[in-house]
Amino acid sequence: MRIKKQRIVLTLPPQLKDIEVIVIRGVNNKEMILGLEDDTDTIDCHEKTKYVFAYSSGSYVKLNLEFIIYAKAEGSYCTIHQINRKNLLLSLPLAEVQRTLPANFIRIHRSFVINMDYVSELMGNAIHVHDQWLTIGREYREKIFEHFYFLKINRNDRQKNKR
């Protein structure tokens, strides 16, 4: 009886080329556990990325990440709103687009992912992005506030200190 040789093939994206890969053999467990471990040095895969290519209308269009203001869900499609450029309709859901974008793009609503570089104001349950107010979803509110630093003056505290 011939036993077919097996092998494990790991294909990593180019931005992970410097990550050390360790293979441990001889473990008595029959299950295989694969995972990424954090090292002392952190690597931001999108740190140097300035562009993405998006498939739209039969071709790949180069998008400069600095020009993307926000992405809006349109059912199973997504519209990319850019500064000084026409909007681009993609046949991808918003969640898929968000996975491709760097960390400064955050989800504020089930229908919106925004570029934090264009946020200018926050009021109640709305956020001002470029020239438009967008609603913040209840389930995203707490996570969004983690991206801001607030200088807060509470009038009630000020009056207590005067007494």
Buried (B, 14 or more C-beta within 10 A) or exposed (E): EEEEEEEEEEEEEEBEEEEEEEEEEEEEEEEEEEEEEEEEEEEEEBEEEEEBEBEBEEEEEEBEBEBBBBBBBEEEEBBBBBEEEEEBBBEBBBEEBBEBBBEBBBBBBEBBBBBBEBBEEBEEEBBBBBEEEBBBBEEBEEEBEEEEEEEEEEEEEEEEEEE
